[in-house]
Amino acid sequence: MTDHSLQCISHKTSLFSNPFCTHWITPSSCEFNQRFNGEIQHVMQTMLDFGCRGQIMGPHGVGKSTLMHRICKQLDKDGLNPVLIDADLRIVGNPEEELPAKNCIWVIDSFESLTRRQQSRVIKHTKRQRIGLLVTAHRQLSLPVVARLSPNLDHAIAVVRNLQSRFGKVYLSDDDVRRLWPECQNDLRELLMACYDKWQEHSRTPATLVV
């Protein structure tokens, strides 16, 4: 193995050793920590009550995509066949395959990245064909709201705690999160990016571990 290869492996390992790197905080990787223990089941039941249709609504960086992925895992576990669809209206990971037309739930993240006309066509088509539909959006659509998320400091603190606990090290205290929260304009995504930088700084100084 060359020195260059070893350097690449070392660099990759170093990046993954930060609990706030992209690898650990993508919606499909980061566990959704809601302030209510029964939130996931409540959202699931609300969605089922509306015929497997609904939207997760909230501002940018509040955790909509992460909640959506968590719900998809449960839908799949329950045999309800969620199908992730991208902004080009193709199946994520399998763009050549035709969109399923029955016995499934279309799941579209960032629904507003579609044009208004596309949004309307998707909503009408899935309703007419009795296909389930779950989307994330910033504004109210012609879909029932199954979850309405808002910036929450306690939730942000819980997420930071959980991510650090996986590594057995705590460089960022609750007070650190409280200080960063307004600086990041109450945006969870921006907060986690700031935590990445802080972790990198603190990890170089072992004495900064929070006991």
trRosetta pair geometry for C-beta under 8 A, 3 or more apart (Angstrom, degrees):
i j d omega theta_ij theta_ji phi_ij phi_ji
1 5 4.8 -113 -175 81 91 136
1 6 6.0 106 131 -54 116 89
2 5 4.7 103 57 3 78 100
2 6 7.1 -141 99 -2 45 86
3 6 5.6 -55 -151 38 35 113
3 7 6.3 39 151 -23 67 105
4 7 5.6 -54 -151 34 31 113
4 8 6.5 33 151 -21 65 104
5 8 5.6 -53 -150 33 33 113
5 9 6.5 31 153 -16 66 105
6 9 5.8 -54 -148 37 32 110
6 10 6.2 33 153 -19 66 108
7 10 5.6 -55 -146 38 30 113
7 11 6.2 32 154 -22 65 106
8 11 5.7 -54 -147 35 29 111
8 12 6.3 28 155 -18 64 107
9 12 5.8 -55 -147 37 30 110
9 13 6.2 30 155 -18 65 107
10 13 5.8 -55 -146 37 29 111
10 14 6.3 32 153 -22 63 107
11 14 5.7 -55 -151 34 29 114
11 15 6.5 30 152 -20 64 104
12 15 5.8 -53 -151 33 32 111
12 16 6.4 22 156 -11 66 108
13 16 5.9 -61 -146 43 31 105
13 17 6.3 38 152 -32 65 107
14 17 5.6 -54 -150 25 30 116
14 18 7.8 28 152 -19 58 96
15 18 6.4 -59 -172 23 38 106
15 21 5.2 113 166 -127 79 156
15 23 7.3 102 128 -2 100 126
16 21 6.2 -109 -103 57 33 150
16 23 5.6 -28 -112 58 84 156
16 24 7.6 123 -152 -39 66 104
17 167 7.4 102 -171 -135 61 129
17 203 7.8 124 120 -155 110 156
18 21 4.6 101 78 -36 99 99
18 24 7.9 -151 101 18 60 133
18 196 5.9 73 151 -145 134 78
18 199 5.2 129 -147 107 98 134
18 200 6.3 -13 -104 -68 140 80
18 203 7.3 -105 -95 -26 88 155
19 24 5.5 -103 -167 106 50 165
19 163 4.2 138 150 156 122 93
19 164 5.5 -172 46 -87 162 44
19 166 6.1 138 -121 60 122 107
19 167 5.0 -117 -58 -20 116 130
19 199 6.9 -157 39 -126 80 164
20 24 6.8 -81 -91 70 10 119
20 25 6.1 19 -155 -36 50 135
20 163 6.3 74 -73 147 68 149
20 192 5.2 -175 -152 -178 103 78
20 193 7.4 169 160 -96 117 20
20 195 4.5 -176 -96 100 159 100
20 196 3.8 -142 106 -76 117 73
20 199 5.7 157 20 5 119 143
21 24 5.7 80 61 15 71 98
21 25 7.3 171 84 7 30 99
21 196 6.2 110 -77 -128 47 119
22 25 6.3 -81 -133 52 29 89
22 26 6.2 49 171 -53 71 91
23 26 7.1 -38 -155 -7 17 107
23 29 6.8 122 153 -85 48 177
24 29 5.7 -141 -156 130 29 135
24 30 6.7 81 147 -77 61 84
24 163 6.4 108 139 -146 128 105
24 166 7.7 -179 -151 72 133 151
25 29 6.7 -28 -10 79 6 112
25 30 4.9 32 -142 -61 46 131
25 163 7.1 2 -82 -112 95 140
25 192 5.1 144 -150 167 160 149
26 29 4.7 71 57 15 84 107
26 30 6.7 170 66 -8 34 94
27 30 6.6 -57 -120 41 22 98
27 65 3.8 -87 -92 129 149 100
27 66 4.4 -137 -135 -80 75 54
27 68 6.9 1 178 58 137 93
27 69 4.6 142 144 -11 96 137
27 109 7.6 156 58 -118 171 151
28 69 4.9 -143 -94 -152 55 151
30 66 5.3 -49 83 -126 105 127
30 159 7.4 27 -180 -155 122 107
30 163 7.3 -22 -130 -86 100 107
31 66 8.0 61 128 179 12 116
31 70 7.3 81 -152 -95 52 121
31 162 6.4 -107 65 155 114 145
32 40 7.2 127 81 -76 126 109
32 63 6.4 117 -134 178 95 119
32 66 4.8 151 -85 133 94 102
32 67 5.0 103 -126 -90 153 60
32 69 7.9 159 -39 65 115 85
32 70 4.4 -81 7 -29 127 153
33 155 6.4 158 102 -160 91 73
33 158 4.3 -158 142 123 140 115
33 159 5.1 -168 39 -77 127 66
33 162 5.5 -174 -59 -15 141 151
34 37 7.8 176 83 -79 93 15
34 39 3.8 -54 104 29 159 158
34 40 7.2 173 15 -39 138 75
34 67 7.6 66 -65 -104 116 111
34 155 6.9 -14 -135 -123 36 115
35 39 7.7 84 53 -47 50 137
35 152 6.4 -89 -31 140 134 154
35 154 5.8 64 -103 101 124 118
35 155 5.3 -83 -47 -76 98 91
35 158 7.3 172 -87 -2 68 152
36 39 4.5 115 76 -54 95 95
36 42 7.5 -4 112 8 131 143
38 41 5.2 -59 -168 51 78 109
38 42 5.3 85 130 -32 91 103
39 42 5.6 -60 -145 37 28 113
39 43 6.3 27 160 -18 66 106
39 147 7.6 71 180 -122 100 120
40 43 5.9 -56 -150 36 28 108
40 44 6.3 30 152 -20 64 108
40 67 7.9 -160 -100 -153 79 84
40 70 6.1 -93 -115 134 122 120
40 71 6.8 -169 -151 -87 86 71
40 74 6.5 144 167 -36 117 155
41 44 5.4 -52 -145 37 33 116
41 45 6.2 32 157 -19 67 105
42 45 6.0 -56 -148 37 28 107
42 46 6.3 29 154 -19 63 107
43 46 5.7 -55 -147 36 30 112
43 47 6.3 32 155 -20 64 107
43 56 7.7 21 -153 -95 135 101
43 67 7.3 150 -63 173 178 116
43 71 6.2 -84 111 -97 126 124
43 146 5.2 88 -158 147 78 102
43 147 4.7 -4 -113 -60 121 115
44 47 5.8 -59 -152 36 27 112
44 48 6.4 25 153 -17 64 107
44 71 6.4 179 -80 -140 83 94
44 74 5.9 -77 -91 116 137 142
44 75 7.6 -169 -127 -69 103 76
45 48 5.7 -54 -147 37 33 111
45 49 6.3 39 152 -24 65 105
46 49 5.6 -53 -151 32 31 115
46 50 6.7 15 154 -6 63 108
46 54 6.8 85 118 -98 95 161
46 144 7.6 -150 157 132 99 125
46 146 4.5 155 102 -142 118 85
46 147 7.8 148 64 -50 143 68
47 50 6.0 -68 -153 44 31 101
47 52 6.1 39 151 -127 92 37
47 53 7.1 174 -161 53 75 24
47 54 4.6 -109 -113 13 82 138
47 71 7.6 94 -12 -167 159 136
47 134 6.7 3 -140 -94 137 112
47 146 4.7 23 -69 -123 82 155
48 51 7.8 69 -174 -56 32 9
48 52 6.2 17 -109 -69 48 65
50 53 5.1 -103 125 63 103 80
50 54 5.5 103 69 -62 143 100
50 144 4.4 -127 -124 39 158 151
50 146 7.0 -127 23 -77 138 105
51 130 7.9 -95 177 -148 121 76
51 132 7.3 -164 136 -106 67 77
52 80 6.9 -171 -121 -172 132 129
52 105 5.3 -117 170 -99 119 115
52 132 3.2 -59 132 -114 118 118
52 133 7.5 104 124 19 78 44
52 134 7.7 -75 171 -46 69 96
53 126 7.5 145 -107 122 112 122
53 127 7.4 38 -101 -91 155 84
53 132 6.0 -148 -66 -151 63 60
53 133 5.0 25 -126 52 83 84
53 134 7.4 -159 -143 -68 32 57
53 143 6.0 -129 158 -150 97 99
53 144 6.4 95 105 29 87 100
54 133 7.7 161 25 93 37 68
54 134 5.9 5 64 -114 75 74
54 143 5.8 145 -139 156 23 106
54 144 4.9 -51 -110 80 82 86
54 145 6.8 89 -165 -153 93 9
54 146 3.4 48 164 -25 151 119
54 147 7.8 86 145 5 126 73
55 111 7.2 -75 -126 12 112 152
55 134 7.4 159 -94 -160 36 50
55 135 5.0 -24 -114 70 86 85
55 136 6.9 137 -166 -109 78 21
55 137 5.3 -23 -171 24 130 111
55 141 5.5 116 -47 39 161 114
55 143 4.4 107 -24 90 106 124
55 144 7.2 167 19 83 77 38
55 145 5.8 -45 69 -106 87 56
55 146 6.8 149 54 16 32 84
56 64 4.8 151 118 -151 116 91
56 67 5.7 170 -148 89 154 124
56 68 5.7 -135 18 -69 150 93
56 71 8.0 -171 -57 -1 134 148
56 134 7.4 37 -15 180 96 92
56 135 7.4 -151 26 101 73 41
56 136 4.7 -28 68 -107 100 76
56 137 7.6 138 72 24 53 62
56 145 7.9 100 -111 -156 21 69
56 146 6.5 -48 -76 67 64 89
56 147 4.6 -3 -125 64 82 107
56 149 6.8 24 175 -7 93 112
57 64 7.6 3 -131 -111 4 128
57 136 7.7 167 -81 -159 33 55
57 137 5.7 -24 -106 75 76 79
57 138 7.1 87 -157 -162 75 12
57 139 7.3 -73 -143 102 114 5
57 140 6.7 13 -118 -83 155 54
57 145 5.2 -45 7 -131 126 111
57 147 7.2 171 28 91 62 57
57 148 5.2 -14 70 -113 99 69
57 149 7.2 177 89 25 45 72
58 62 4.2 -103 141 68 130 147
58 63 7.5 -10 88 53 154 69
58 64 5.3 -175 50 -64 109 109
58 138 7.2 -64 87 -122 29 53
58 147 7.8 -40 -29 122 115 86
58 148 6.4 138 -68 -172 86 47
58 149 3.4 -32 -70 68 155 87
58 150 6.1 -142 -135 -68 105 40
59 62 5.4 97 65 -31 71 125
59 138 6.2 51 -114 -138 39 96
59 149 8.0 -120 31 98 62 87
59 150 7.3 56 13 -129 102 54
59 151 6.8 -29 56 -36 125 95
59 187 7.9 -99 121 -105 111 82
60 138 6.9 -9 -49 -98 70 122
60 187 6.3 -10 105 -130 88 114
60 189 7.3 -70 153 24 81 131
61 187 3.7 40 92 -169 152 89
61 188 5.0 176 159 46 83 68
61 189 3.5 -110 -127 15 99 102
61 190 5.9 3 -148 -5 161 83
61 191 7.9 131 168 9 124 87
62 149 4.5 152 130 124 126 118
62 150 6.5 -67 -146 -144 144 9
62 151 5.8 -105 -110 -71 101 58
62 187 7.6 -80 -61 -137 59 55
62 188 5.9 107 -122 7 25 118
63 66 4.8 -56 -162 45 74 116
63 67 5.6 77 138 -26 89 100
63 149 5.8 -141 63 -169 93 157
63 155 7.5 -97 -16 151 154 134
63 159 7.9 -143 -91 -79 128 145
63 188 5.7 12 -47 55 88 161
64 67 5.9 -60 -151 37 28 108
64 68 6.2 31 153 -23 64 108
64 109 7.8 140 118 -144 100 87
64 136 4.1 119 150 -150 123 128
64 149 6.0 -156 -74 33 76 141
65 68 5.5 -53 -148 34 32 116
65 69 6.5 31 155 -17 65 103
65 109 5.2 49 -117 -144 95 129
65 110 7.6 0 -81 -37 112 84
65 136 6.0 -79 -74 -13 59 171
66 69 5.9 -54 -151 35 31 108
66 70 6.5 32 151 -19 64 106
67 70 5.6 -55 -150 36 34 113
67 71 6.3 34 152 -20 67 105
67 147 6.3 -131 145 111 152 163
67 149 7.0 -172 -10 -59 152 140
68 71 5.7 -55 -150 35 30 111
68 72 6.4 36 150 -24 64 104
68 107 6.6 142 177 -172 110 115
68 109 6.0 161 89 -93 162 94
68 134 6.7 157 -141 137 96 116
68 136 5.4 -82 -52 -51 141 117
69 72 5.4 -48 -147 31 35 117
69 73 6.8 42 152 -24 63 98
70 73 5.8 -48 -158 26 34 114
70 74 7.0 27 148 -12 63 104
71 74 5.7 -59 -155 39 37 109
71 75 6.1 40 148 -23 70 106
71 82 7.9 129 116 -85 80 159
71 134 6.9 -145 108 -180 138 160
72 75 5.4 -51 -143 36 33 114
72 76 6.2 34 157 -19 66 105
72 82 4.5 -139 -140 96 84 160
72 84 7.0 22 -133 -66 154 99
72 107 5.8 30 -93 -112 116 173
72 134 7.9 -167 -75 79 82 146
73 76 5.9 -56 -150 36 27 111
73 77 6.3 30 150 -21 62 108
74 77 5.4 -52 -146 36 34 115
74 78 6.2 25 155 -12 66 109
75 78 5.9 -64 -148 44 28 105
75 80 4.4 -82 -172 65 83 118
75 81 7.6 -79 145 45 101 22
75 82 4.3 79 97 -36 137 117
75 105 6.2 -78 -176 43 148 144
76 79 7.7 48 180 -68 31 22
76 80 7.2 -90 -71 51 25 73
76 81 7.3 76 -111 -92 62 23
76 82 5.7 -78 -57 27 82 100
80 104 7.9 112 152 -140 60 36
80 105 5.9 20 142 -10 103 123
80 132 7.2 11 168 10 110 164
81 100 7.5 -72 151 93 128 166
81 103 6.0 48 43 138 152 77
81 104 4.3 -83 117 -112 116 73
81 105 6.5 142 90 13 66 76
82 104 7.2 131 -110 -172 16 80
82 105 4.8 -34 -106 70 65 106
82 107 4.9 30 -175 -26 105 131
82 132 7.9 -74 -104 92 67 129
82 134 7.3 -31 -132 33 113 130
83 91 6.2 -61 180 -120 104 100
83 99 7.3 130 129 -151 149 75
83 100 5.8 177 -52 26 161 117
83 104 5.1 22 -13 173 118 131
83 105 6.8 166 17 76 74 48
83 106 5.7 -35 68 -107 99 50
83 107 6.4 166 73 18 41 86
84 91 7.0 90 79 -161 63 62
84 92 4.0 -37 110 26 111 127
84 93 7.5 59 73 10 118 104
84 107 5.2 -41 -98 77 53 108
84 108 8.0 134 -160 -85 51 38
84 109 7.6 2 -152 -10 96 101
85 89 6.0 6 174 -141 119 43
85 90 6.7 153 -153 71 75 22
85 91 6.1 -48 -101 -97 68 43
85 92 6.7 -144 -95 -22 14 86
85 99 6.9 28 -105 -116 128 114
85 106 5.5 -9 -2 -163 135 94
85 107 6.6 148 15 68 80 50
85 108 5.0 -36 72 -86 99 85
86 89 7.3 -95 75 -25 60 15
86 90 5.6 -15 43 59 102 77
86 91 7.9 45 2 128 87 5
86 92 5.3 119 -45 -79 95 83
86 95 7.7 -31 27 -97 128 99
86 108 7.8 139 -122 -134 5 79
87 108 7.9 109 -84 -164 48 102
87 110 6.7 -34 -75 92 109 110
87 113 4.4 -55 -118 109 129 124
87 114 6.1 -163 -151 -65 75 72
88 95 7.4 14 86 -137 128 117
89 99 7.1 -43 166 -60 86 140
89 114 7.6 72 -54 -108 98 123
89 118 7.1 -135 -49 -165 128 122
89 122 7.4 -148 -109 -87 118 118
90 95 4.0 26 159 -137 140 80
90 99 7.8 -124 -125 -64 35 95
91 94 4.6 -21 99 72 120 87
91 95 6.3 -166 57 -90 67 32
91 97 5.2 -24 32 67 142 106
91 99 6.6 171 -50 -96 94 64
92 95 8.0 22 -108 -66 18 75
94 97 4.5 10 140 8 111 122
99 106 7.3 16 -167 -101 118 117
100 103 7.3 -79 161 67 128 72
100 104 4.5 72 97 7 136 155
100 131 7.8 151 104 -129 83 125
101 129 5.9 -92 -173 -176 81 145
101 131 6.9 -93 -165 -72 38 128
102 129 6.9 -117 -80 164 72 103
102 130 7.4 29 -126 81 79 93
102 131 6.8 -109 -101 -86 33 88
104 131 6.3 -6 72 -149 78 94
104 132 6.7 -129 118 37 42 97
105 131 7.2 153 -112 169 33 72
105 132 3.2 -38 -110 88 83 125
105 133 6.8 -156 -165 -57 73 20
105 134 5.9 32 162 -3 117 103
106 122 7.3 -134 112 -172 154 109
106 126 5.9 -108 24 -102 129 137
106 131 5.9 45 -12 144 104 119
106 132 6.7 175 20 90 60 62
106 133 5.1 -5 62 -109 97 70
106 134 7.4 -180 91 30 52 62
107 133 8.0 168 -80 -156 37 41
107 134 4.9 -9 -112 67 77 100
107 135 7.5 171 -159 -80 44 46
108 111 5.1 86 110 -93 112 83
108 114 7.5 -3 168 -24 143 130
108 122 7.2 2 -13 172 160 158
108 133 7.6 -13 12 -162 104 86
108 134 7.6 163 27 88 61 52
108 135 4.7 -12 69 -109 91 91
108 136 7.7 -141 103 22 58 68
109 135 7.5 176 -89 -153 19 59
109 136 5.2 10 -141 28 59 119
110 113 4.5 33 136 -12 107 117
110 136 6.3 -5 -48 78 35 103
110 137 7.9 108 -147 -92 25 52
111 114 6.1 -42 180 20 54 110
111 119 6.3 87 161 -116 99 105
111 135 3.7 37 -58 -177 138 130
111 136 6.3 167 -7 64 93 46
111 137 4.8 -45 51 -72 113 100
111 141 7.1 -38 107 -53 145 158
112 119 7.5 8 -105 -79 44 138
112 137 5.4 111 -35 -135 101 88
112 138 6.2 -37 -7 20 154 94
112 139 7.2 87 -83 26 137 96
114 118 3.9 -118 175 92 110 126
114 119 5.0 143 95 -58 118 77
114 122 7.0 10 144 -7 170 138
115 118 4.6 96 52 5 78 102
115 119 7.0 -139 94 -6 41 85
116 119 5.6 -52 -149 34 33 115
116 120 6.4 33 154 -19 65 106
117 120 5.8 -55 -150 36 30 111
117 121 6.3 29 153 -18 65 108
118 121 5.7 -56 -146 38 32 110
118 122 6.2 32 157 -20 67 106
119 122 6.0 -58 -150 35 27 109
119 123 6.3 23 156 -16 64 109
119 141 6.9 -118 174 -138 128 129
120 123 5.9 -57 -147 38 28 109
120 124 6.1 20 159 -12 65 112
121 124 6.0 -60 -143 43 27 106
121 125 5.8 27 160 -21 66 113
122 125 5.9 -56 -138 38 25 109
122 126 6.1 18 166 -13 63 110
122 133 7.1 134 148 -132 96 138
123 126 6.4 -61 -145 39 21 103
123 127 6.3 18 158 -16 60 113
123 133 6.8 166 -115 124 56 170
123 141 7.2 -158 -83 158 143 119
123 142 5.9 89 172 75 159 105
123 143 6.5 -127 -125 -60 117 101
124 127 5.9 -61 -147 39 28 110
124 128 6.1 26 158 -19 66 111
125 128 5.9 -59 -146 37 27 109
125 129 6.1 4 163 1 65 114
125 131 7.5 -7 123 35 77 126
126 129 6.1 -65 -137 51 27 97
126 130 8.0 -99 167 73 55 5
126 131 4.1 -94 -147 72 78 100
126 132 7.2 -56 179 85 120 13
126 133 4.4 91 123 -52 162 124
127 130 7.5 23 -177 -76 29 37
127 131 7.9 -70 -40 46 21 71
127 133 7.7 -53 -54 3 69 134
133 143 6.9 -109 102 -120 114 136
134 146 7.7 -47 -129 31 95 144
135 141 7.2 -1 76 34 134 158
135 143 6.7 109 37 44 111 167
137 140 7.9 146 106 -80 127 9
137 141 5.6 69 53 -25 171 119
140 145 7.0 -58 -120 -59 84 119
145 148 5.5 30 165 -60 131 97
151 156 7.8 8 -169 -42 77 120
151 186 3.8 50 -177 162 160 112
151 187 7.2 -61 -103 -75 123 34
151 188 7.2 -172 -124 -36 78 87
152 155 3.9 66 87 10 110 115
152 156 6.7 177 92 -14 57 83
153 156 5.5 -54 -149 35 35 114
153 157 6.4 36 154 -20 67 103
153 177 7.6 135 -168 131 83 104
153 178 6.8 48 -167 -110 127 71
153 181 5.4 16 -116 -136 96 164
153 186 7.8 -71 -67 -125 77 90
154 157 5.7 -51 -149 34 32 113
154 158 6.5 34 151 -20 64 105
155 158 5.6 -55 -151 34 32 113
155 159 6.5 34 152 -21 65 103
155 188 7.6 -52 111 -92 106 130
156 159 5.8 -52 -150 32 32 112
156 160 6.5 28 154 -15 65 106
156 177 5.9 169 123 178 103 122
156 181 6.0 127 89 -105 161 110
156 188 5.6 -151 -103 -109 95 88
156 191 5.7 -14 -155 112 125 171
157 160 5.9 -57 -149 38 31 109
157 161 6.3 34 152 -21 65 107
157 174 5.2 33 -146 -134 124 89
157 177 5.0 149 -99 95 73 155
157 178 7.5 12 -80 -55 115 76
158 161 5.7 -53 -147 36 31 114
158 162 6.2 31 156 -21 65 108
159 162 5.8 -57 -149 35 28 111
159 163 6.4 26 157 -18 64 107
159 188 6.8 55 40 -156 165 118
159 192 7.5 -68 129 -79 127 109
160 163 6.0 -54 -146 36 30 109
160 164 6.4 23 158 -13 64 110
160 172 5.9 -83 174 100 126 128
160 177 5.1 -161 23 -88 161 133
160 191 7.6 -87 -64 142 115 116
160 192 7.7 -161 -87 -99 82 73
160 195 6.0 -155 -122 -113 109 154
161 164 6.1 -67 -153 41 27 105
161 165 6.1 31 154 -30 66 109
161 170 8.0 2 -132 -119 62 116
161 174 7.6 4 -65 -79 109 86
162 165 5.7 -51 -145 27 29 115
162 166 7.3 37 156 -26 59 97
163 166 6.3 -51 -167 18 33 112
163 167 7.8 11 147 -3 60 106
163 192 7.8 117 -32 -131 169 105
163 195 7.9 90 80 127 146 149
164 167 6.0 -70 -164 41 44 103
164 169 6.5 -102 -171 87 91 55
164 170 4.9 80 152 -105 140 68
164 171 7.2 -156 -128 25 128 68
164 172 6.6 -153 -68 46 144 92
165 168 7.4 43 -172 -71 39 35
165 170 7.8 17 -74 -74 55 99
169 203 7.9 71 134 -108 151 91
169 209 6.4 -89 -159 -126 89 106
170 173 7.2 75 155 -81 111 57
170 209 6.6 86 68 -168 64 74
170 210 4.4 -76 115 62 103 101
170 211 8.0 168 67 -68 117 13
171 198 7.0 170 120 130 113 89
171 199 5.3 124 66 -124 140 66
171 202 3.7 139 -170 105 128 146
171 203 6.3 -69 -72 -60 157 68
171 208 6.0 42 -145 115 89 103
171 209 6.4 -63 -91 -110 64 48
171 210 6.4 143 -131 -3 13 96
172 176 4.4 -124 -161 83 78 146
172 177 6.4 88 155 -51 112 83
172 195 5.8 -36 -55 -142 169 98
172 198 5.8 79 -86 110 114 132
172 199 6.6 -59 -31 -74 112 81
172 202 7.3 -169 -55 8 68 159
172 210 7.1 -81 61 -7 13 140
173 176 4.8 113 52 -3 67 99
173 177 7.4 -128 101 0 45 84
173 210 4.7 169 -69 -124 91 154
174 177 5.6 -53 -156 35 38 112
174 178 6.4 41 146 -22 68 103
175 178 5.4 -49 -147 34 37 115
175 179 6.5 37 153 -19 66 102
176 179 5.9 -57 -154 35 31 109
176 180 6.3 22 153 -13 66 111
176 198 6.8 142 177 169 132 159
177 180 5.8 -60 -143 42 32 107
177 181 6.1 51 156 -45 66 99
177 191 7.2 48 -149 -172 83 125
177 195 7.7 6 -99 -87 83 116
178 181 5.8 -37 -146 8 28 120
179 182 7.8 -69 -176 34 30 91
179 183 7.1 18 144 -8 63 120
180 183 5.3 -72 -155 46 43 115
180 184 5.7 28 156 -13 81 113
180 191 5.8 112 126 -138 115 84
180 194 5.1 168 -161 111 128 143
180 195 7.0 118 130 -65 172 76
180 198 7.5 -86 -78 -34 142 148
181 184 6.2 -71 -150 43 23 100
181 186 6.2 34 172 -95 86 56
181 191 6.3 7 -103 -104 55 128
182 185 7.3 37 -173 -81 40 28
182 186 7.0 7 -104 -49 44 76
183 194 7.0 117 97 -118 116 164
184 187 5.2 -121 148 52 92 82
184 190 3.9 167 -164 107 104 110
184 191 4.4 170 78 -71 169 67
184 193 7.9 148 -125 52 126 92
184 194 5.6 -120 -73 -8 122 140
185 190 6.6 35 45 57 88 157
187 190 3.9 56 89 17 114 113
187 191 6.4 177 89 -18 57 84
188 191 5.4 -53 -146 33 33 117
188 192 6.5 32 157 -19 66 102
189 192 6.0 -54 -152 33 30 108
189 193 6.7 29 150 -17 62 105
190 193 5.6 -55 -153 36 35 113
190 194 6.4 36 150 -19 67 104
191 194 5.7 -57 -151 37 32 110
191 195 6.3 35 149 -22 66 105
192 195 5.3 -47 -144 34 35 116
192 196 6.7 49 150 -29 61 95
193 196 5.6 -41 -157 20 35 117
193 197 7.3 32 148 -13 61 99
194 197 5.9 -53 -159 34 39 109
194 198 6.4 35 147 -16 69 107
195 198 5.5 -55 -143 41 36 111
195 199 6.0 41 156 -25 68 105
196 199 5.9 -56 -149 33 26 112
196 200 6.6 28 153 -20 61 105
197 200 5.8 -55 -153 33 31 113
197 201 6.6 30 151 -18 64 105
198 201 5.7 -55 -153 36 34 112
198 202 6.2 24 155 -12 69 110
199 202 5.9 -60 -142 44 30 105
199 203 5.8 34 160 -29 67 110
200 203 6.0 -51 -139 30 24 113
200 204 7.3 25 159 -21 55 102
201 204 6.5 -67 -172 25 29 108
201 205 7.6 -12 149 13 62 107
202 205 6.1 -81 -158 53 42 90
202 208 4.3 -126 -151 102 91 139
202 209 7.8 129 163 -71 112 43
205 208 4.7 65 96 -8 103 112
206 209 6.2 -11 -179 -23 58 108
